[in-house]
């Protein structure tokens, strides 16, 4: 595991959010669709909010990694096989041979971005849309947040797939 890549991927929503929701990009739109004023942010505990944001980003990495890195599945299939912990067992040798032959297949930034995009369409967009329906938010709200998460998930998937 490349822990630097994992930390980098976890910081993507924070970094993209700082740009995406800045007044020069979509910050004013975000305030408008939420009915916020500049005074709204006064009194917010930003260190706590940003810390929880990064923690939640780490939580997202496990399923994103499973979507993007197909080689993780072989380990889950044989994890409980007898002899798996013995490097000289038949199952361990089979996994090693498989990984030697196919361990780098589909391990590209582009492939990770593709799966990040799929995750944004199949998970983030429906969740944001459903919540916005009950909160009586408009489609501008959905578009603003769904595209933010599409960018984040694509970058996170790309980073994990290429370097983790």
C-alpha positions in Angstrom: 0.0 0.0 0.0 1.1 3.5 -0.8 0.1 5.4 2.2 1.0 8.8 0.6 -1.4 8.0 -2.2 -4.1 7.2 0.3 -3.6 10.4 2.3 -3.5 12.3 -1.0 -6.8 10.8 -2.2 -8.4 11.5 1.2 -7.4 15.2 0.9 -9.1 15.5 -2.6 -12.5 16.6 -1.3 -10.9 19.2 1.0 -8.7 20.6 -1.8 -11.4 20.5 -4.5 -13.9 21.9 -2.1 -11.7 24.9 -1.3 -11.6 25.7 -5.0 -15.1 24.6 -6.0 -16.9 26.5 -3.2 -14.7 29.6 -3.3 -16.5 32.8 -4.3 -14.5 33.0 -7.6 -15.9 29.6 -8.7 -19.2 28.3 -7.3 -19.2 29.8 -3.8 -21.8 32.5 -4.6 -24.0 29.9 -6.3 -23.7 27.6 -3.3 -24.7 30.4 -0.9 -27.6 31.4 -3.2 -29.0 27.8 -3.6 -28.8 27.4 0.2 -30.2 30.8 1.1 -27.0 31.7 3.0 -25.4 35.1 3.5 -21.7 35.8 4.2 -22.6 36.1 7.9 -23.7 32.4 7.8 -20.1 31.1 8.2 -19.4 33.2 11.3 -19.4 31.0 14.3 -18.7 27.8 12.4 -16.1 25.5 13.9 -14.1 25.2 10.7 -11.3 23.0 12.2 -13.9 20.5 13.4 -15.8 20.6 10.1 -12.7 20.1 8.0 -11.3 17.4 10.3 -14.6 15.4 10.1 -14.6 16.0 6.3 -11.1 14.5 6.0 -12.1 11.6 8.3 -15.2 10.9 6.2 -13.0 11.0 3.1 -10.8 8.2 4.5 -14.0 6.2 5.0 -14.9 6.6 1.3 -11.5 5.3 0.1 -12.3 1.6 0.9 -15.2 1.2 -1.4 -13.6 3.5 -4.0 -10.5 1.3 -3.9 -12.7 -1.9 -4.3 -14.4 -0.4 -7.3 -11.2 0.8 -9.0 -8.6 -1.8 -8.1 -9.9 -5.1 -9.4 -6.9 -7.1 -8.0 -8.3 -6.6 -4.5 -11.0 -9.1 -5.3 -8.8 -12.1 -5.6 -7.7 -11.6 -2.0 -11.3 -11.4 -0.8 -12.2 -14.6 -2.7 -9.4 -16.7 -1.2 -8.9 -15.0 2.2 -10.3 -17.9 4.2 -8.8 -20.7 2.2 -6.6 -23.1 4.2 -3.0 -22.3 3.8 -3.5 -18.7 2.6 -1.2 -17.5 5.4 1.5 -19.9 4.4 3.5 -18.4 1.5 4.4 -22.0 0.3 0.9 -23.3 0.1 -0.8 -24.0 -3.2 -3.3 -21.2 -2.8 -0.6 -18.6 -1.9 1.5 -19.7 -4.8 -1.6 -19.5 -7.1 -2.4 -15.9 -5.9 1.3 -14.9 -6.3 1.4 -16.3 -9.8 -1.9 -14.6 -10.7 -0.7 -11.2 -9.3 2.7 -11.6 -11.1 0.8 -12.1 -14.4 -2.1 -9.7 -14.0 -1.3 -7.5 -11.0 -0.9 -4.3 -13.0 -3.9 -4.8 -15.4 -6.2 -1.8 -15.3 -4.0 0.1 -12.8 -4.1 3.5 -14.5 -5.3 6.9 -13.5 -7.7 6.9 -16.4 -9.3 3.6 -15.2 -9.6 4.9 -11.7 -11.3 8.1 -12.9 -13.7 6.0 -15.0 -14.8 4.1 -11.9 -14.9 7.3 -9.8 -17.3 8.7 -12.4 -19.5 5.6 -12.2 -19.5 5.9 -8.4 -20.6 9.5 -8.7 -23.4 8.7 -11.1 -24.6 5.5 -9.3 -24.1 6.6 -5.7 -23.5 10.3 -5.2 -26.1 11.6 -7.7 -28.9 9.5 -6.4 -28.2 10.3 -2.8 -28.0 14.0 -3.4 -31.1 14.0 -5.6 -33.2 12.0 -3.1 -32.1 14.3 -0.2 -32.8 17.4 -2.3 -36.3 16.2 -3.2 -37.2 15.9 0.5 -35.4 19.2 1.3 -37.2 20.9 -1.6 -34.0 22.0 -3.2 -33.8 22.8 -6.9 -31.9 21.1 -9.7 -29.2 23.8 -9.5 -28.4 22.5 -6.0 -28.2 18.9 -7.3 -26.0 19.9 -10.2 -23.7 21.9 -8.0 -23.1 19.1 -5.5 -23.2 16.2 -7.9 -20.6 17.6 -10.2 -18.4 18.5 -7.2 -18.6 14.8 -6.1 -18.0 13.6 -9.6 -14.8 15.6 -9.8 -13.7 14.4 -6.3 -14.6 10.7 -6.8 -12.9 10.7 -10.2 -9.7 12.2 -8.8 -9.8 9.9 -5.7 -10.3 6.8 -7.9 -7.5 7.9 -10.3 -5.1 8.4 -7.4 -5.9 5.1 -5.7 -5.9 3.1 -9.0 -2.6 4.5 -10.2 -0.6 4.7 -7.0 -2.1 2.8 -4.1 
